[in-house]
Amino acid sequence: MDGNREALDDEIALLRRQIADLTEQATAASGAGQEDRLAELLNEKQDRLDMLLKERGDGAGA
């Protein structure tokens, strides 16, 4: 069980870094196509993060 918790923690940390990186990219993005793609990626990452936090027992998210 601890290995599963560690794996969840690692994936959560990775997703948080990816979300931060994508947010930075979105801030600097120009062009509707690029902005739309970054928004889509952000939503996908946030949905995955919310699911993992719920699985870990942290509620709906951070």
Summary of the structure (lengths in Angstrom):
residues: 62
radius of gyration: 13.5
end to end distance: 22.6
largest distance: 45.4
contacts: 148
relative contact order: 0.15
helix: 84%
strand: 0%
